Amino acid sequence: MGTARDLMIVAMDAATSRPVTQGDLSLGLAGAEVIDLLGAEVVTLDGDRILSRLAPPLDDSLLEQAATALVRDKPYEPIEDWLWRRGRGLAQEYLSVLEEEGLVSRPRASWLPFRSTRPTPVESPARQRARHRRATDEPVLATLAAAVGVRDEVPEDLPVSDDASQAVLAAVVDAVTELGAVRRRRAIEDEAFSNVWRAP
C-alpha cells in the first residue's frame, strides 16, 4: 500500500522534460488507489470491473475515502470509469491532505524574483520510501510515473507480475492517452476559432 501517496510525492520531487498536468496525475492517483486497494484485499477484479469486498478499516484516510466511493452493486464499475470519476480533482485533494499532515510544504511568497513557490515534500519516512521505490525502479510505481509524465520512460525489463495490476496500469495509460487527445483536439478547435476572429 501507499502507491498513490508515493506517486504524489515522486511527482512533486521529479524533474522531467515535460510538465506533469493535474489531470494526468489525478488519473494516475486513481489507478494507484485501485492497486493499493487490491493489495489490501478491499477489492478484486472481475475482468475490467472493480468488485468491493468486506474489509477492516484502513489506516490511510485517502484510501479509506476511495474505498467508501466504490460502486458496490452489479454490474459494478469498470476500471476506466473509476479513473475518470474518482480522478476528478484528486491531485489537489492529495496535495491538501499531505500539506495538512505536514508531509508537504509550500514556500511563503518572497520578494526574491523567480523564487519557486511550488509545494515540495519535506524530509520524512514517506519521502524516503517514495524515493527508494523510484530509485529501485519498482515496477508499479515506475509504470504509473511514466504514464502520467513524472518520468520520461520505463525500462522494458520491469515486468508487473500480477494480472490485476497490469489491467489497472493499462487502463491508466489508456485514460491518460485519451485525455491528451482531448487536449490536442481542444487546442486545434481553439486555434481555429481564434483564426476566424482574426481573419480580415
Secondary structure, DSSP 4 states (H G I P E B T S, - for coil): --HHHHHHHHHHH---SSPPPHHHHHHHHHHHHHHHHHHTTSEEEETTEEEE---PPPS-HHHHHHHHTS--STT-EEHHHHHHHHHTTHHHHHHHHHHHTTSEE-PPP-SSTT-----EEPSSHHHHHHHHHHHTT-HHHHHHHHHHTSSS---TT----SHHHHHHHHHHHHHHHHHHHHHHHHHHHHHHHHHHHH--
